[in-house]
């Protein structure tokens, strides 16, 4: 007989005060989060008696999901911005260190048992949290489409290497396989996602280690003529930090099942080392490759540096790396839809995300190549997400990750409703950070008026610092009223 979740028993309400999506968790706790069984919990708080796992699980999650070819492209871009091998490598390493902040943010999931975009209601208010939640869903789906297209093209090329030049039929089959690998794992849910990321990480780690051996020895280590300038340095940092920073709305999604006794030190180091090792290793591959050959087409450029027998293996690595990253973004998108008020279970909500991903991928592969335009649009959204992340992380630090879990789900009746559903301090800090980011952003779709006076430097990510400081100044002492005692 099905039991009510905690979310049902405390009378939770959604974004506008209505009921949040219910779950159908079975009476057997083990059945709620089991490998190859559909997870029944969504954004409702995970009860203490259903908590399980350990901090070391986060190592494999972040290690596996970041073994994606995107970091090779990012490393190559750093060299393209004028940095030498060692300068670009330094940027890659500093970018990887940002995973310590991402991983530490997962403590909020341990404390509350719910998703990141539910916890951020404390910083912005229930209604104030909604616009960023919608944009985050758009970003998640956008990058899932990009990864799906990359994986599909890699699989199509792999089939061609095997001798099948199937044209549109081969591409359609490659798309179906890529979507299936992503959707099935994400549909099953949290336990299967962790299981798949671990086992795919084993395979990908061996493959990318071999790739590093092939590419690194021939790298040109000598310094380049001339300095890269402020523009080159800032663009390289934006590229390398944008990837890890895009995870800020997600870490609690993967820690909410951990026991409340999980230590911050263990949680932070496990997740951070996973993300750091994979992102840095692949970033260095990109740096080394770009020092040796033209990486305008990163896949083709890397292939030129490999022995013929390894090229099909390389294409398989690109495919699996795209899938590992898409799995966690697609999974989190289903929780995101529940936060937005979709009155469905997580497993049903993910069908919406999967359908939009499939349609977008079909359009990109068969109708028109809008991948570059999509990437330009998604990169522009850092104007919103850098400040959003600054406010969220500042709120988490000021509260020391202490939240009223019931109030996060209580809508109008909860302490996080603030003024008509908006937290004035959070919204003001967000707007201040967005203004700074917009003024200092240098992208294909928008160049801020302060970029030229700054020597071409792109300081978009500084919007996170601005919004965090403004939030600290406006909300610092007032948060005690909505923060439970230690």
C-alpha positions as CSV (number, residue, x, y, z in Angstrom):
1,X,0.0,0.0,0.0
2,X,1.4,3.4,-1.0
3,X,2.3,5.8,1.8
4,X,2.2,9.6,1.7
5,X,5.5,11.4,1.3
6,X,6.6,14.0,3.8
7,X,5.7,16.7,1.3
8,X,2.1,15.6,1.3
9,X,1.8,15.4,5.1
10,X,3.1,18.9,5.7
11,X,0.6,20.4,3.3
12,X,3.2,21.7,0.8
13,X,2.4,24.3,-1.8
14,X,4.1,25.2,-5.1
15,X,5.3,28.4,-6.8
16,X,2.0,30.2,-6.6
17,X,0.6,28.6,-3.4
18,X,-1.0,25.5,-5.0
19,X,-0.1,21.9,-4.3
20,X,3.4,20.7,-5.3
21,X,3.8,17.6,-7.4
22,X,3.1,14.5,-5.3
23,X,5.2,11.4,-5.2
24,X,4.2,7.8,-5.2
25,X,7.0,6.4,-3.0
26,X,6.3,2.8,-2.0
27,X,6.2,1.7,1.6
28,X,9.5,-0.1,1.0
29,X,12.2,2.5,1.4
30,X,14.7,0.6,-0.7
31,X,12.3,0.8,-3.6
32,X,12.3,4.6,-3.7
33,X,15.9,4.9,-4.9
34,X,17.1,1.6,-6.5
35,X,19.2,1.0,-9.6
36,X,17.1,0.1,-12.6
37,X,13.9,1.0,-10.9
38,X,12.0,4.3,-11.5
39,X,12.8,6.7,-8.7
40,X,9.5,7.8,-7.0
41,X,10.7,10.9,-5.2
42,X,10.9,14.3,-6.8
43,X,11.5,17.6,-5.0
44,X,9.7,16.4,-1.9
45,X,12.1,16.1,1.1
46,X,13.7,12.7,1.4
47,X,12.8,11.2,4.8
48,X,15.7,10.3,7.1
49,X,14.9,6.6,7.0
50,X,15.4,6.6,3.2
51,X,18.8,8.4,3.2
52,X,21.7,6.2,2.1
53,X,25.1,6.4,0.3
54,X,28.3,8.2,1.2
55,X,30.3,11.2,0.1
56,X,32.5,9.1,-2.1
57,X,29.5,8.5,-4.4
58,X,29.9,12.2,-5.4
59,X,33.4,11.6,-6.7
60,X,32.2,9.3,-9.4
61,X,29.2,11.5,-10.2
62,X,31.2,14.6,-10.9
63,X,34.2,12.7,-12.3
64,X,32.0,10.8,-14.9
65,X,29.7,13.7,-15.9
66,X,32.7,16.0,-16.6
67,X,34.6,13.5,-18.8
68,X,33.0,15.3,-21.7
69,X,34.7,16.6,-24.9
70,X,33.5,20.1,-24.0
71,X,36.6,20.6,-21.8
72,X,38.9,19.7,-24.7
73,X,37.2,22.4,-26.7
74,X,37.5,24.9,-23.8
75,X,41.2,24.2,-23.5
76,X,41.7,24.7,-27.2
77,X,39.8,28.0,-27.0
78,X,42.1,29.3,-24.3
79,X,45.0,28.9,-26.7
80,X,43.0,30.5,-29.4
81,X,42.6,33.6,-27.2
82,X,46.4,34.0,-27.4
83,X,47.6,32.2,-24.2
84,X,50.7,30.0,-24.3
85,X,50.6,26.3,-23.2
86,X,51.5,27.1,-19.6
87,X,49.2,30.1,-19.3
88,X,46.3,28.2,-20.7
89,X,47.1,25.2,-18.5
90,X,47.1,27.6,-15.4
91,X,43.6,28.8,-16.4
92,X,42.4,25.2,-16.8
93,X,43.6,24.3,-13.3
94,X,42.1,27.4,-11.7
95,X,38.8,26.6,-13.5
96,X,38.9,23.1,-12.1
97,X,39.3,24.5,-8.5
98,X,35.9,26.0,-8.8
99,X,34.4,22.6,-8.3
100,X,35.3,23.0,-4.6
101,X,32.5,25.6,-4.4
102,X,30.1,23.6,-6.5
103,X,30.7,20.5,-4.4
104,X,30.4,22.4,-1.0
105,X,27.0,23.7,-2.2
106,X,25.7,20.2,-2.0
107,X,25.6,20.4,1.8
108,X,22.3,22.2,1.3
109,X,20.8,19.0,-0.1
110,X,22.1,17.0,2.8
111,X,20.5,19.4,5.3
112,X,17.1,19.7,3.5
113,X,16.7,16.5,1.5
114,X,15.5,18.5,-1.5
115,X,16.6,20.0,-4.8
116,X,18.8,23.1,-5.3
117,X,16.1,25.1,-7.0
118,X,13.8,24.5,-4.1
119,X,16.4,25.7,-1.6
120,X,17.0,28.9,-3.6
121,X,13.5,30.0,-2.7
122,X,15.1,31.1,0.6
123,X,17.3,33.6,-1.2
124,X,14.8,35.0,-3.8
125,X,11.3,34.1,-2.4
126,X,9.0,31.6,-3.8
127,X,7.8,33.7,-6.7
128,X,11.1,35.5,-7.2
129,X,12.8,32.1,-7.7
130,X,10.5,31.2,-10.6
131,X,12.1,33.3,-13.5
132,X,15.6,31.9,-12.8
133,X,14.1,28.4,-12.5
134,X,12.5,28.8,-16.0
135,X,15.8,30.1,-17.5
136,X,17.7,27.3,-15.9
137,X,15.4,24.7,-17.5
138,X,16.0,26.4,-20.9
139,X,19.7,26.3,-20.3
140,X,19.6,22.6,-19.2
141,X,17.7,21.6,-22.3
142,X,19.8,23.8,-24.5
143,X,23.0,22.1,-23.4
144,X,21.4,18.7,-23.5
145,X,20.5,19.4,-27.2
146,X,24.1,20.5,-27.9
147,X,25.5,17.4,-26.3
148,X,23.0,15.2,-28.1
149,X,24.0,16.7,-31.5
150,X,27.7,16.2,-30.7
151,X,27.2,12.6,-29.6
152,X,25.0,11.9,-32.6
153,X,27.6,13.2,-35.1
154,X,30.4,11.3,-33.3
155,X,28.3,8.0,-33.5
156,X,27.5,8.7,-37.2
157,X,31.2,9.1,-37.9
158,X,32.0,6.0,-35.9
159,X,29.5,4.0,-38.1
160,X,31.1,5.5,-41.2
161,X,34.5,4.3,-40.0
162,X,33.0,0.8,-39.6
163,X,32.0,1.0,-43.3
164,X,28.3,2.1,-43.1
165,X,27.7,5.3,-45.1
166,X,24.0,5.4,-44.4
167,X,23.3,9.1,-44.9
168,X,20.2,10.4,-43.1
169,X,19.3,6.9,-42.0
170,X,22.6,6.5,-40.2
171,X,22.2,9.9,-38.6
172,X,18.6,9.1,-37.5
173,X,19.8,5.8,-36.0
174,X,22.7,7.6,-34.2
175,X,20.3,10.2,-32.8
176,X,17.9,7.5,-31.6
177,X,20.8,5.6,-29.8
178,X,22.1,8.8,-28.2
179,X,18.7,9.9,-27.0
180,X,17.9,6.4,-25.7
181,X,21.2,6.2,-23.7
182,X,20.5,9.5,-22.1
183,X,16.7,9.3,-21.5
184,X,16.5,5.8,-20.1
185,X,19.1,6.4,-17.4
186,X,17.7,9.8,-16.5
187,X,14.2,8.3,-16.4
188,X,15.2,5.6,-13.9
189,X,16.4,8.3,-11.6
190,X,19.0,9.1,-8.9
191,X,20.4,5.7,-8.1
192,X,20.7,4.6,-11.8
193,X,22.3,8.0,-12.7
194,X,25.0,7.5,-10.0
195,X,25.5,3.8,-11.1
196,X,25.8,4.8,-14.8
197,X,28.1,7.7,-14.2
198,X,30.4,5.4,-12.2
199,X,30.7,2.7,-14.8
200,X,30.9,5.0,-17.7
201,X,33.6,6.9,-15.9
202,X,35.7,3.7,-15.7
203,X,35.6,3.3,-19.5
204,X,36.0,7.0,-20.3
205,X,38.9,7.5,-17.9
206,X,40.9,4.8,-19.6
207,X,40.1,6.1,-23.0
208,X,40.9,9.8,-22.3
209,X,44.1,8.8,-20.5
210,X,45.2,7.1,-23.7
211,X,44.2,10.3,-25.6
212,X,46.3,12.4,-23.2
213,X,49.3,10.1,-23.9
214,X,48.8,10.5,-27.7
215,X,48.4,14.3,-27.7
216,X,50.5,15.7,-24.8
217,X,54.0,14.6,-25.8
218,X,54.1,16.7,-29.0
219,X,52.7,19.9,-27.3
220,X,54.6,23.1,-28.0
221,X,55.6,24.4,-24.6
222,X,57.5,27.5,-25.7
223,X,56.0,30.9,-24.9
224,X,54.2,32.8,-27.7
225,X,55.3,36.1,-29.1
226,X,53.5,38.9,-27.3
227,X,51.2,38.9,-24.3
228,X,47.5,37.8,-24.6
229,X,46.3,41.0,-23.0
230,X,43.3,41.5,-20.7
231,X,40.8,40.4,-23.4
232,X,42.6,37.0,-23.9
233,X,42.9,36.3,-20.2
234,X,39.4,37.3,-19.3
235,X,37.8,35.3,-22.2
236,X,39.8,32.2,-21.3
237,X,38.6,32.5,-17.6
238,X,35.0,33.0,-18.7
239,X,35.2,29.9,-20.9
240,X,36.8,27.7,-18.3
241,X,34.6,28.9,-15.4
242,X,31.3,28.9,-17.2
243,X,31.1,25.1,-17.3
244,X,31.6,24.5,-13.6
245,X,29.4,27.6,-12.8
246,X,26.5,26.2,-14.8
247,X,26.3,23.4,-12.1
248,X,25.4,25.9,-9.3
249,X,21.6,25.2,-9.6
250,X,22.2,21.4,-9.4
251,X,24.5,20.1,-6.6
252,X,21.7,19.4,-4.0
253,X,19.9,17.3,-6.6
254,X,22.6,14.7,-6.1
255,X,23.2,15.0,-2.3
256,X,19.6,15.0,-1.1
257,X,19.7,11.2,-0.4
258,X,22.8,11.3,1.7
259,X,22.5,10.8,5.4
260,X,22.4,14.0,7.5
261,X,25.5,12.9,9.2
262,X,27.6,13.3,6.0
263,X,30.4,15.7,6.8
264,X,31.0,18.9,4.8
265,X,34.7,18.1,4.5
266,X,34.1,14.6,3.0
267,X,31.3,15.9,0.7
268,X,33.4,18.8,-0.6
269,X,36.6,16.9,-1.3
270,X,34.9,13.9,-2.9
271,X,32.8,15.9,-5.4
272,X,35.5,18.6,-6.0
273,X,38.3,16.0,-6.8
274,X,36.0,14.3,-9.2
275,X,35.1,17.4,-11.2
276,X,38.7,18.8,-10.9
277,X,40.5,15.7,-12.2
278,X,38.3,15.2,-15.2
279,X,37.9,18.8,-16.3
280,X,41.6,19.5,-15.9
281,X,42.8,16.4,-17.7
282,X,40.5,17.1,-20.7
283,X,41.3,20.8,-20.6
284,X,45.0,20.0,-20.9
285,X,44.3,17.7,-23.8
286,X,42.6,20.6,-25.6
287,X,45.5,23.0,-24.7
288,X,48.1,20.5,-26.0
289,X,46.1,19.8,-29.2
290,X,45.7,23.5,-30.0
291,X,49.4,24.1,-29.6
292,X,50.0,21.4,-32.3
293,X,47.2,21.8,-34.9
294,X,44.2,23.9,-36.0
295,X,41.3,23.2,-33.6
296,X,38.6,25.3,-35.3
297,X,36.8,21.9,-35.7
298,X,37.9,20.4,-32.4
299,X,36.9,16.8,-33.2
300,X,38.6,16.8,-36.6
301,X,41.6,18.6,-35.2
302,X,42.1,16.1,-32.4
303,X,41.6,13.2,-34.8
304,X,44.5,14.4,-36.9
305,X,46.8,13.8,-33.9
306,X,45.8,10.2,-33.4
307,X,46.9,6.9,-34.9
308,X,44.3,5.5,-37.3
309,X,43.4,2.6,-35.2
310,X,42.5,4.8,-32.2
311,X,40.2,7.2,-34.1
312,X,37.0,5.0,-33.8
313,X,37.8,4.7,-30.1
314,X,38.1,8.5,-29.9
315,X,34.7,9.0,-31.5
316,X,33.2,6.5,-29.0
317,X,34.7,8.6,-26.2
318,X,33.1,11.8,-27.6
319,X,29.7,10.0,-27.7
320,X,29.9,8.6,-24.2
321,X,31.2,11.8,-22.8
322,X,28.3,13.7,-24.3
323,X,25.9,11.1,-22.8
324,X,27.3,11.3,-19.3
325,X,26.9,15.1,-19.2
326,X,23.4,15.0,-20.8
327,X,22.2,12.5,-18.2
328,X,22.7,14.8,-15.2
329,X,21.3,17.9,-17.0
330,X,18.3,16.0,-18.2
331,X,17.7,14.5,-14.8
332,X,17.9,17.8,-13.0
333,X,15.6,19.4,-15.6
334,X,12.8,17.0,-14.4
335,X,13.2,18.3,-10.9
336,X,13.3,21.8,-12.3
337,X,9.9,21.4,-13.9
338,X,8.4,20.3,-10.6
339,X,9.8,23.5,-9.0
340,X,8.1,25.5,-11.8
341,X,4.8,23.9,-10.7
342,X,4.3,21.0,-13.2
343,X,1.8,18.8,-11.3
344,X,3.4,15.5,-12.3
345,X,5.9,13.1,-10.8
346,X,9.5,13.5,-11.7
347,X,9.4,10.5,-14.0
348,X,6.5,11.9,-16.0
349,X,8.0,15.5,-16.0
350,X,11.2,14.2,-17.6
351,X,9.2,13.2,-20.7
352,X,8.6,16.9,-21.4
353,X,12.3,17.6,-21.2
354,X,13.2,14.6,-23.4
355,X,10.6,15.5,-26.0
356,X,11.9,19.1,-26.3
357,X,15.5,17.7,-26.5
358,X,14.5,15.3,-29.2
359,X,12.7,18.0,-31.3
360,X,15.6,20.5,-30.9
361,X,18.2,17.8,-31.9
362,X,16.1,16.8,-34.9
363,X,16.0,20.4,-36.0
364,X,19.7,20.9,-35.6
365,X,20.6,17.7,-37.4
366,X,18.1,17.6,-40.3
367,X,16.5,21.0,-40.8
368,X,18.9,23.8,-40.0
369,X,22.2,24.1,-38.2
370,X,21.4,26.4,-35.3
371,X,23.9,24.9,-32.9
372,X,26.2,28.0,-33.0
373,X,23.3,30.4,-32.5
374,X,22.0,28.2,-29.6
375,X,25.5,28.2,-28.0
376,X,25.7,32.0,-28.4
377,X,22.3,32.4,-26.7
378,X,23.2,30.0,-23.9
379,X,26.5,31.7,-23.2
380,X,24.7,35.1,-23.0
381,X,22.5,33.8,-20.2
382,X,25.6,33.9,-17.9
383,X,24.5,37.5,-17.4
384,X,21.7,36.0,-15.3
385,X,23.3,32.9,-13.9
386,X,26.5,34.4,-12.6
387,X,24.6,36.9,-10.4
388,X,22.0,34.2,-9.5
389,X,24.8,31.9,-8.3
390,X,26.4,34.7,-6.3
391,X,23.2,35.4,-4.4
392,X,22.5,31.7,-3.8
393,X,26.0,30.9,-2.6
394,X,26.0,34.0,-0.4
395,X,22.7,33.0,1.1
396,X,24.0,29.5,1.8
397,X,27.1,30.9,3.5
398,X,25.2,33.4,5.6
399,X,22.8,30.8,6.8
400,X,25.5,28.1,7.1
401,X,23.3,25.8,5.1
402,X,20.5,25.9,7.7
403,X,17.0,26.0,6.1
404,X,13.5,25.4,7.3
405,X,12.7,22.5,5.1
406,X,8.9,22.7,5.7
407,X,8.9,26.4,4.8
408,X,10.7,25.8,1.5
409,X,7.6,23.8,0.4
410,X,4.9,25.8,2.1
411,X,4.3,28.6,-0.4
412,X,2.2,31.5,1.0
413,X,2.1,29.9,4.5
414,X,5.9,29.6,4.8
415,X,8.6,32.0,6.0
416,X,10.1,32.2,2.6
417,X,7.1,33.9,1.0
418,X,8.5,37.3,2.2
419,X,6.7,40.2,0.4
420,X,4.2,38.8,-2.0
421,X,6.5,35.9,-2.8
422,X,9.6,38.0,-3.4
423,X,12.7,38.5,-1.2
424,X,13.6,42.2,-1.7
425,X,17.3,41.7,-0.7
426,X,17.7,38.8,-3.1
427,X,16.0,40.5,-6.0
428,X,17.9,43.7,-5.5
429,X,21.2,41.9,-5.3
430,X,20.4,39.8,-8.4
431,X,19.6,43.0,-10.4
432,X,22.8,44.7,-9.3
433,X,24.8,41.7,-10.4
434,X,23.0,41.4,-13.7
435,X,23.6,45.1,-14.4
436,X,27.4,44.7,-13.7
437,X,27.5,41.5,-15.9
438,X,25.6,43.2,-18.8
439,X,27.9,46.2,-18.7
440,X,31.1,44.0,-18.8
441,X,29.9,41.1,-21.1
442,X,31.7,40.5,-24.4
443,X,29.8,37.9,-26.4
444,X,28.7,37.5,-30.0
445,X,25.2,38.7,-29.2
446,X,26.0,41.5,-26.8
447,X,29.0,43.7,-26.0
448,X,28.7,45.8,-22.8
449,X,29.7,49.5,-22.9
450,X,32.5,48.9,-20.3
451,X,34.3,46.2,-22.3
452,X,36.3,48.7,-24.5
453,X,37.3,51.0,-21.6
454,X,38.5,47.8,-19.8
455,X,40.8,46.9,-22.7
456,X,38.5,44.2,-24.0
457,X,38.2,42.4,-20.8
458,X,35.1,40.3,-20.2
459,X,34.2,40.5,-16.5
460,X,30.8,38.8,-16.7
461,X,31.6,36.3,-14.0
462,X,32.3,39.3,-11.7
463,X,28.5,39.7,-11.5
464,X,28.5,36.8,-9.0
465,X,30.9,38.7,-6.7
466,X,28.8,41.9,-7.0
467,X,25.5,40.2,-6.3
468,X,27.0,38.2,-3.4
469,X,28.4,41.3,-1.8
470,X,25.2,43.3,-2.3
471,X,23.1,40.4,-0.8
472,X,25.5,40.3,2.2
473,X,25.0,44.0,2.8
474,X,21.2,44.0,2.4
475,X,20.3,40.7,4.0
476,X,23.1,39.8,6.3
477,X,21.5,40.3,9.7
478,X,17.8,39.9,8.7
479,X,18.2,36.2,7.7
480,X,18.2,35.0,11.3
481,X,14.4,35.3,11.4
482,X,14.1,32.6,8.6
483,X,17.1,30.5,9.6
484,X,16.6,27.6,12.1
485,X,19.0,27.3,15.0
486,X,22.0,25.1,14.7
